[in-house]
Structures are given as structure tokens and as C-alpha cells.
Amino acid sequence: MADGQTLVSGNILVSGNVSFAPIASDTYKVTGELNKYSSSVWVEDSKGNIVSEKIVAKVY
């Protein structure tokens, strides 16, 4: 399986600010998806719930 950089030519940049109310006993990760139309990132809690808004960059 190819990684995201192999699937597209050039670099994909997603930039933005997110805010959420973290709970001290939980863990969080930044995750996202890449396809030929857009690239997006967001924050998920340890149960996989999205706890921030998605930051989306369109790929042209």
C-alpha cells in the first residue's frame, strides 16, 4: 500500500486552529484523511470520537 505522498504529486498542506475541551484522564490524537480532492485533519479522543472541527484544504 502506498503512503499519501506517493499518491499525489507535490506537498499537501493543511493549516488552521482547533479548540476543544480536553479531559485530563483521556488521551487525544490528531488524525486525518487524504484523497485526490481534499486533505483534512481533526482531533479524536481515545474512543475515536471527533472532538474538534475538521480543518480541510482543497486539492486543485
N, C-alpha and C positions, 0 to 999 in steps of 0.2 A: 504494500500500500504506500502510495506517495504522500509526502508531507505537504502542507499547504503551500510552501514556497515553490515546490516543484509544479504544482497545478496552475500557477499563474506566472505571468512574466512581470518582473518588477516587484517592488515592495508595496505592501498594503499597510496603511497607517490608519489606526483608529485612535481618536483623541477626544477626551471630554472629561467632565467631572460627574461623579456619582455621589450620592449621600444615602446612608441607611443607618439604622439604629442597631449597632451590634450588641449582642448579649454576651457578657463576659465568659459564660460557660460553653459557648458554641464556637465552632471554627467556620471560616469562610474561605472561598476560593474565587478567583477571577477566572471566568471561563468564556467561551465564545464559539462562533462558527464562521466559516469562510466558504463562500460559494462564488460562482462567476459573476454575480450581480451585486453582492454586498459583503461586508465584513463587519461583525458586531461582537461586542464584549459586554459582560454583566457580572454581577456578584451573586454567588449562590451560598446558602447556608449548608451545614453538614447533611441535611436531609434532601438537598437538591432543589429546594425552593428558591426562586429568584427573589432577592431582597433589595434590588436596586433597579433603576430604569436601565434599559438597553441603550448603549451607545452604538450607533450604526453609521458606517461610511459606505457610500455607494461606490461601486467599482465601474469605471467607464472604459 
